[in-house]
């Protein structure tokens, strides 16, 4: 099948911070537009807006001791975590979500836990100044609880990607819309909290995510319905044909 020059990018470390996509430089390849095939919704849906993603780690340090003896000299790291009034859940009509997803604490059943490690994340469509207030609230909550109980805390933030919006008239999206129209379908665009390499490519390349329709991802029930995925492949081939012959776009 005739097609324009194609650069296929297979990235690594997407789940841990978009490492591969962030390191990719489009300039030597003269790339201006692209499609990322990843999952967000049903197959064929376009992600119109992606959220900012910031991972955070909290290291709480207390003081251990035997739970059957004098507790006055101990500092329970788990109690510091429990009493910290940190923000979590959904905020601003579900424009921001904060999740604590992993906790590791203590060293033995019969010892006051001297340390706790907490992993969490913030996903947000809100402006940078609003996101900064959430981060400050997280830090202040843990620091205040640690200070009140005589412990200490260190919190670090690791931004993986920033939010983006896809313009309705971007060239590849316009072609994709035309391809769907030819078979009597309409393009569906939805925002998502789910991260993808698009966030790393967007500052340099007009890229959008085309959902592959994976179901029950990040579980043992994960699967990919083949028929909708085959339609995505056929539509993509039609987009390439239109790029090769602009007359087919009209």
C-alpha positions in Angstrom: 0.0 0.0 0.0 1.4 3.4 -0.9 2.1 5.5 2.2 4.0 8.6 3.3 7.2 8.2 5.3 6.4 6.6 8.6 8.5 6.7 11.8 7.3 3.9 14.2 8.4 4.7 17.8 8.4 1.8 20.3 8.8 3.4 23.8 10.0 2.0 27.1 9.2 3.0 30.7 5.8 4.4 29.9 4.3 3.2 33.2 7.0 4.7 35.4 7.3 8.2 34.0 7.1 8.2 30.1 10.9 7.7 30.1 11.2 6.6 26.4 8.8 9.1 25.0 10.4 12.0 27.0 13.8 11.0 25.6 12.7 10.9 21.9 13.8 13.8 19.7 11.6 14.3 16.6 13.9 16.8 14.9 16.2 14.4 13.0 13.1 12.6 11.7 11.3 15.8 10.6 8.1 14.7 12.5 5.3 17.2 13.1 2.3 14.9 13.6 1.6 11.5 15.2 -0.8 9.0 16.7 -0.2 7.1 19.9 -2.0 3.8 20.1 -2.8 3.3 23.8 -5.8 2.5 26.0 -8.2 5.0 27.5 -11.7 4.1 26.3 -13.4 1.9 23.8 -11.4 1.3 20.6 -11.3 4.3 18.2 -12.1 7.0 20.8 -9.7 10.0 20.7 -8.4 11.5 23.9 -9.2 15.2 23.7 -7.4 16.2 26.9 -4.9 14.5 29.1 -4.3 15.2 32.8 -1.2 16.3 34.7 0.4 13.4 36.6 2.5 13.8 39.7 3.8 10.9 41.8 4.7 11.5 45.4 6.6 9.6 48.1 6.4 10.2 51.8 9.0 8.9 54.2 7.9 9.0 57.8 10.5 8.4 60.5 9.6 7.7 64.1 11.3 5.8 67.0 10.9 2.1 67.7 10.5 0.3 71.0 8.9 -2.7 72.6 5.1 -2.3 72.7 5.0 -4.0 76.1 7.3 -1.5 77.7 7.3 2.3 78.3 5.9 4.0 75.2 6.8 7.5 76.1 10.1 7.4 74.2 8.6 5.8 71.1 7.1 7.5 68.0 4.7 5.4 66.0 5.2 6.2 62.3 1.9 4.6 61.4 0.1 6.9 63.8 1.7 9.9 62.2 0.4 8.8 58.8 -3.1 8.1 60.3 -3.4 11.5 61.9 -2.1 13.5 59.0 -5.0 15.4 57.5 -3.8 15.0 53.9 -6.1 15.6 51.0 -7.3 12.5 49.1 -10.1 11.5 46.9 -11.8 13.6 44.2 -11.9 17.4 44.1 -13.3 20.3 42.1 -16.1 18.3 40.4 -13.6 15.5 39.7 -11.1 17.7 38.0 -8.4 16.5 40.4 -7.8 13.1 42.0 -5.4 12.3 44.8 -4.7 8.7 45.6 -2.6 7.0 48.3 -2.0 3.6 46.7 0.8 1.8 48.5 2.0 1.8 52.2 4.9 -0.1 53.7 5.6 0.3 57.4 7.2 -1.3 60.5 9.7 -4.1 60.8 8.0 -6.7 63.1 4.6 -7.5 64.8 6.1 -6.8 68.2 7.8 -3.5 67.6 6.5 0.0 67.4 6.9 1.0 63.7 9.8 3.4 63.3 9.3 4.1 59.6 6.5 4.2 57.0 6.8 4.7 53.3 3.8 6.0 51.4 3.4 6.1 47.6 0.7 8.2 46.0 -0.3 10.2 42.9 -2.1 13.3 41.8 -4.0 13.5 38.5 -5.4 16.9 37.6 -6.9 19.0 34.8 -6.7 22.1 37.0 -4.2 25.0 36.4 -0.7 24.9 37.8 -1.3 27.2 40.7 -4.2 25.1 41.9 -2.2 21.9 41.6 0.6 23.6 43.7 -1.9 24.2 46.5 -2.7 20.5 46.6 1.0 19.6 46.8 1.5 22.2 49.6 -1.5 20.7 51.5 0.0 17.2 51.2 3.4 18.4 52.5 2.0 20.5 55.3 -0.4 17.7 56.5 2.4 15.2 56.9 4.9 17.6 58.4 2.4 18.9 60.9 1.5 15.4 62.1 5.1 14.4 62.3 6.0 17.5 64.3 3.1 17.0 66.8 4.2 13.4 67.5 8.0 14.0 67.6 8.8 12.3 64.3 10.1 13.6 61.0 8.9 13.4 57.4 10.4 13.8 53.9 8.1 14.1 50.9 9.2 14.2 47.3 7.2 15.0 44.2 8.0 13.5 40.8 6.1 15.1 37.9 5.6 12.6 35.1 3.7 14.7 32.6 1.7 17.9 32.3 -1.9 18.3 31.0 -2.6 19.0 27.3 -5.6 19.6 25.0 -5.9 18.5 21.4 -7.0 21.2 19.0 -10.1 20.2 16.9 -8.4 21.2 13.6 -5.1 19.4 13.9 -4.2 17.7 10.6 -4.2 14.0 11.6 -7.4 14.4 13.6 -9.1 16.1 10.7 -8.1 13.2 8.4 -9.2 10.6 11.0 -12.6 12.4 11.2 -12.9 12.2 7.4 -12.1 8.5 7.4 -14.8 7.8 10.0 -17.3 10.0 8.1 -16.7 7.8 5.0 -18.1 4.8 6.8 -20.9 6.7 8.5 -19.3 7.2 11.9 -18.4 10.2 13.9 -15.2 10.8 15.9 -15.7 10.7 19.6 -13.4 12.8 21.8 -13.1 12.4 25.6 -10.8 13.7 28.3 -9.0 11.2 30.5 -7.0 10.9 33.7 -5.1 8.0 32.2 -1.5 8.9 31.2 0.1 8.0 27.9 3.2 8.9 25.8 1.1 11.6 24.1 1.8 13.8 27.1 5.6 13.6 26.5 5.3 14.0 22.7 2.8 16.9 22.7 5.3 19.8 23.4 7.1 18.9 20.1 4.6 16.9 18.0 0.9 17.3 17.3 0.0 13.9 18.7 -3.2 12.4 19.9 -4.1 9.1 21.6 -6.3 6.7 19.7 -7.7 4.2 22.2 -7.2 0.5 21.5 -10.1 -0.7 23.6 -8.2 -2.8 26.2 -10.5 -3.9 29.0 -9.9 -4.5 32.7 -6.3 -3.1 32.4 -3.9 -3.5 35.3 -5.7 -6.7 36.4 -5.6 -10.4 35.7 -8.7 -10.0 33.6 -7.0 -7.7 31.1 -8.0 -8.4 27.5 -8.3 -6.8 24.0 -11.5 -7.4 21.9 -10.1 -8.0 18.4 -12.9 -6.8 16.2 -12.9 -3.2 17.4 -9.1 -3.2 17.3 -9.2 -4.4 13.7 -11.4 -1.5 12.8 -8.9 0.9 14.3 -6.2 -0.7 12.1 -8.4 -0.3 9.0 -9.1 3.3 9.8 -5.4 4.1 10.4 -4.6 2.6 7.0 -7.2 4.8 5.4 -5.6 7.8 7.2 -2.2 6.9 5.6 -3.8 6.6 2.2 -5.3 10.1 2.5 -1.9 11.4 3.5 -0.4 9.9 0.4 -3.1 11.2 -1.9 -4.6 14.5 -0.5 -7.4 14.3 -3.1 -8.9 11.4 -1.1 -9.4 13.8 1.8 -12.2 15.6 0.0 
